[in-house]
Amino acid sequence: MDRVTRMASQNAVVVFSKSTCSMSHAIQTFFHERGVHITMTVYTVDELPNGREIERVLTNLVGRGPPIPATFIGGHFVGPTERVMSLHLSGKLVPMLRDAGAL
């Protein structure tokens, strides 16, 4: 957990993804289209030596459903794609991104 927390604090927005996951690609595109690409770090867990360990930690954080993609904003766990989209639709995502220095 400590390693994931450190990695999640590396930038304003951190996304843990998989190279074969279409939702990982979609969430990255979503953030890029909003100008977050400069303040976003993407870790592709299936390309990391400790990727399985990271994915287990993310599974525990998510609690249900697939853990990837997992998004952190300002070092805080936001959740998978459905949670990011819910925040966006409710108007809460942009203020979070601003507070984290992503916009």
Stockholm file with secondary structure:
# STOCKHOLM 1.0

chainA/1-103         MDRVTRMASQNAVVVFSKSTCSMSHAIQTFFHERGVHITMTVYTVDELPNGREIERVLTNLVGRGPPIPATFIGGHFVGPTERVMSLHLSGKLVPMLRDAGAL
#=GR chainA/1-103 SS CHHHHHHHTSSSEEEEECTTCHHHHHHHHHHHHTTCGGGEEEEEGGGSTTHHHHHHHHHHHHCSSCCCSEEEETTEEEESHHHHHHHHHTTCHHHHHHHTTCC
#=GC SS_cons         CHHHHHHHTSSSEEEEECTTCHHHHHHHHHHHHTTCGGGEEEEEGGGSTTHHHHHHHHHHHHCSSCCCSEEEETTEEEESHHHHHHHHHTTCHHHHHHHTTCC
//
